[in-house]
Amino acid sequence: MKRTEITDFIKENNLLETCKESAGIYAITIDNYIAYIGQSKNIFQSCSQHIYNIENAGFNHEKKYELLLAAKLGGHKIDCH
């Protein structure tokens, strides 16, 4: 998935509805269970980057993205709050 398609993907899948473009702490959840906690100056931008990395986990071999991709492929709901 190209970066230009991320915004459309987020809107089509109703993701990041509660994310703001402000600083704070956020959590990535799998079926509403916390899988990752992060801190950012722009929560929406960081969560968008995580979604991009999940969709392209084959190129990014960080364990958290491999876990999130496996959960996504298994039909679990992944979101960022």
N, C-alpha and C positions, 0 to 999 in steps of 0.2 A: 504494500500500500504506500502510495506517495504521500508526502507531507501535505500536499494540497488537498488530498482526499480526506484527511483526518477530520476536519470540521464537518463535512457532510456525514461521515461515519458517526461522529458523536451525536449529531442531530437526529439521524435516522434511528439510532439505537437508544435514544433518550438518556444519554450519559451526561454526566457533569452538570445536571440541572441545578444542583445546589452549590456548585463551585463558583467562587468569586474571583475577580481579577485583583485580589489584594493579598497582603502577606498573612501568613498563619501556618497552622499545622493541619495536615490532611491525612486521611487514611485511605488506602486501597483495600477494598473488601471483596471477598469471594463469598457469595450467598449470604451477605450481611455479616460475615465474620472477618475481623481485621487480619489482613495478610501482610501489610506494610504500612509504616507510619513515616511521614516525611515532613519537612519544613521548607517553606518557599516564600520568596518575595511576591510571587504571582502564582497562586494555587491553580488557577485555570490552565495556565501555560504549562506548569509542571505535570498536571494530570494529563493534559493532551500529549505531552512528550512520553509519559508512561504508556498511554494507549498506543501511540505510534510504535514504541519499542515492543509491546506485546504482539502487535500485528506483524512485526518484523523480527521476531525472536530468533529466527534462523540465522540472522546476521549478528545478533547481540547475544552472546552466550552467558550473560549474567544469570545466576540461579533464580533470582526473583522473576525474571521475565520468562524463563522456561517453566517455572511453576504456574505463573499466571496464564501462559499460553495453554498448558495442559488443562487447567481448569476451564478455560474458555472452550477448548475443543471438547471437553467432557460435558458441555451444556450448562455449566455453572454461570451464575450472574456475577459479573465483575463490574465494580463501579468505584468511583473516587469521590470522597466527600471532604 
